[in-house]
């Protein structure tokens, strides 16, 4: 989902609702801090839970009501202040997770380097294409579909356009993919 879309923001800011609930407004901060690994927001959430903790061990009185209202008001103001930093940190965290996944995928590529060194996208067998780790299953299925239709990839840019590859994917593939427009007999048998 696009990080700039309003839907992404709304889905990831649902914790704000908890901030408006007296006695439990700290749970919103605890969740937000946990979600983006920000311990000071978790600590803040615990502090905002103090009226609930006091109420759990004492009898309900006016001091608890005042304390609850003060912490509720401060919590609402503070929650509005951390919306933007929360979204930025969440976007960075999700991008890091994608990067880690990409790095893991590239580890597979390096482990299968002997397959990749001579990979011609128009002639490589489907098994070698799968073992290479260069493409996910969806892109492999697209390559198979184009091959069955008799399409011959003319260049890496042509491949990138047909598979809707990003610039970083193209740069990574440039090292491993060569394009030979001449079809070998093994490809005909492969399909």
C-alpha positions as CSV (number, residue, x, y, z in Angstrom):
1,X,0.0,0.0,0.0
2,X,1.3,3.5,-0.8
3,X,2.6,5.3,2.2
4,X,1.2,8.6,1.0
5,X,-2.4,7.3,0.6
6,X,-5.0,8.5,3.1
7,X,-6.1,4.9,3.6
8,X,-2.7,3.8,4.7
9,X,-2.6,6.7,7.2
10,X,-6.0,6.0,8.6
11,X,-5.3,2.3,9.0
12,X,-2.1,3.0,10.9
13,X,-3.5,5.7,13.1
14,X,-6.4,3.8,14.6
15,X,-4.6,3.9,17.9
16,X,-5.5,7.6,18.2
17,X,-9.1,6.4,19.2
18,X,-7.7,4.9,22.4
19,X,-6.2,8.2,23.4
20,X,-9.7,9.7,23.8
21,X,-10.8,6.9,26.2
22,X,-10.4,8.0,29.9
23,X,-8.2,5.7,32.0
24,X,-7.0,3.8,28.9
25,X,-5.5,6.6,26.8
26,X,-2.0,5.3,27.6
27,X,-2.7,2.1,25.6
28,X,-2.7,4.2,22.4
29,X,0.8,5.4,23.2
30,X,2.0,2.0,24.2
31,X,0.8,0.5,20.9
32,X,2.3,3.4,18.9
33,X,5.6,3.0,20.6
34,X,5.6,-0.7,20.2
35,X,4.7,-0.4,16.5
36,X,7.7,1.8,15.7
37,X,10.1,0.6,18.5
38,X,10.0,4.0,20.3
39,X,10.5,3.3,24.0
40,X,9.8,6.8,25.1
41,X,6.3,6.6,23.7
42,X,5.8,3.4,25.6
43,X,7.0,5.0,28.8
44,X,4.7,8.0,28.1
45,X,1.8,5.6,27.7
46,X,2.5,4.0,31.1
47,X,2.6,7.4,32.7
48,X,-0.8,8.3,31.1
49,X,-2.1,5.0,32.7
50,X,-1.3,6.3,36.2
51,X,-5.0,7.3,37.0
52,X,-6.1,3.7,36.1
53,X,-3.4,2.2,38.2
54,X,-4.3,4.5,41.2
55,X,-8.0,3.7,40.7
56,X,-7.2,-0.1,40.7
57,X,-5.7,0.2,44.2
58,X,-7.8,2.9,45.8
59,X,-11.4,4.1,46.1
60,X,-12.7,6.4,43.4
61,X,-12.4,10.0,44.6
62,X,-12.2,13.6,43.2
63,X,-8.4,13.5,42.9
64,X,-8.5,10.5,40.6
65,X,-11.1,12.3,38.4
66,X,-9.0,15.4,38.2
67,X,-5.9,13.4,37.5
68,X,-7.8,11.5,34.8
69,X,-9.0,14.6,33.1
70,X,-5.5,16.2,33.2
71,X,-3.8,13.2,31.8
72,X,-6.6,12.8,29.2
73,X,-6.1,16.3,28.0
74,X,-2.3,16.1,27.9
75,X,-2.5,12.7,26.2
76,X,-4.8,14.1,23.4
77,X,-2.5,17.0,22.8
78,X,0.6,14.8,22.8
79,X,-1.0,12.3,20.5
80,X,-1.7,15.0,18.0
81,X,1.9,16.0,18.2
82,X,3.3,12.6,17.5
83,X,1.1,11.7,14.5
84,X,3.6,12.9,11.9
85,X,6.8,11.4,13.6
86,X,4.8,8.1,14.1
87,X,4.0,7.9,10.4
88,X,7.6,8.8,9.3
89,X,9.0,6.2,11.7
90,X,6.5,3.6,10.5
91,X,7.3,4.3,6.9
92,X,11.0,3.9,7.6
93,X,10.4,0.6,9.5
94,X,8.3,-0.8,6.6
95,X,10.9,0.2,4.1
96,X,13.6,-1.4,6.2
97,X,11.6,-4.6,6.4
98,X,11.2,-4.6,2.6
99,X,15.0,-4.0,2.3
100,X,15.7,-6.9,4.6
101,X,13.4,-9.1,2.5
102,X,15.2,-7.9,-0.7
103,X,18.6,-8.6,0.9
104,X,17.3,-12.1,1.8
105,X,16.2,-12.6,-1.8
106,X,19.6,-11.4,-3.0
107,X,21.3,-13.9,-0.7
108,X,19.5,-16.6,-2.6
109,X,20.8,-15.1,-5.8
110,X,24.4,-15.1,-4.5
111,X,24.0,-18.7,-3.4
112,X,22.9,-19.7,-6.9
113,X,25.6,-17.7,-8.6
114,X,26.7,-20.6,-10.9
115,X,23.2,-20.6,-12.4
116,X,23.1,-16.8,-12.8
117,X,26.5,-16.3,-14.4
118,X,25.3,-17.4,-17.8
119,X,21.6,-16.6,-17.6
120,X,20.1,-15.6,-20.9
121,X,16.5,-14.7,-20.2
122,X,15.3,-15.9,-23.6
123,X,16.9,-19.4,-23.3
124,X,17.2,-20.2,-19.6
125,X,15.2,-23.2,-18.4
126,X,12.2,-22.5,-16.1
127,X,13.8,-24.6,-13.4
128,X,17.0,-22.5,-13.5
129,X,15.0,-19.3,-13.5
130,X,13.1,-20.4,-10.4
131,X,16.4,-21.6,-8.6
132,X,18.2,-18.3,-9.5
133,X,16.1,-16.3,-7.0
134,X,16.2,-13.3,-9.3
135,X,12.4,-13.2,-9.8
136,X,9.4,-13.9,-7.6
137,X,6.8,-16.4,-8.7
138,X,4.5,-13.8,-10.2
139,X,7.3,-12.4,-12.5
140,X,8.4,-15.9,-13.5
141,X,4.8,-16.7,-14.5
142,X,4.8,-13.5,-16.6
143,X,8.0,-14.6,-18.3
144,X,6.6,-18.0,-19.0
145,X,3.4,-16.4,-20.4
146,X,5.4,-14.1,-22.7
147,X,7.6,-17.1,-23.9
148,X,4.5,-19.2,-24.6
149,X,3.2,-16.4,-26.8
150,X,6.5,-16.5,-28.7
151,X,7.7,-13.2,-27.4
152,X,11.5,-12.6,-27.4
153,X,12.9,-10.1,-24.9
154,X,15.1,-7.7,-26.9
155,X,16.8,-5.9,-24.1
156,X,16.9,-5.5,-20.3
157,X,14.8,-2.4,-20.7
158,X,12.2,-4.4,-22.7
159,X,12.1,-7.0,-19.9
160,X,11.8,-4.3,-17.3
161,X,8.9,-2.7,-19.2
162,X,7.0,-6.0,-19.6
163,X,7.5,-7.1,-16.0
164,X,7.1,-3.6,-14.5
165,X,10.4,-3.7,-12.7
166,X,11.7,-0.9,-10.5
167,X,14.9,0.9,-11.2
168,X,16.7,-0.9,-8.3
169,X,15.5,-4.2,-9.7
170,X,16.8,-3.3,-13.1
171,X,20.2,-2.3,-11.7
172,X,20.5,-5.6,-9.8
173,X,19.5,-7.7,-12.8
174,X,21.9,-5.9,-15.1
175,X,24.7,-7.9,-13.4
176,X,23.2,-11.3,-14.0
177,X,21.0,-11.2,-17.1
178,X,22.1,-11.2,-20.6
179,X,19.7,-11.1,-23.5
180,X,20.3,-13.2,-26.6
181,X,17.6,-12.8,-29.2
182,X,18.4,-16.1,-30.8
183,X,16.3,-18.9,-29.4
184,X,18.0,-22.2,-28.6
185,X,16.4,-25.6,-29.0
186,X,16.3,-26.1,-25.2
187,X,13.9,-23.3,-24.9
188,X,11.5,-24.8,-27.4
189,X,11.5,-28.0,-25.4
190,X,11.2,-26.1,-22.2
191,X,7.9,-24.6,-23.2
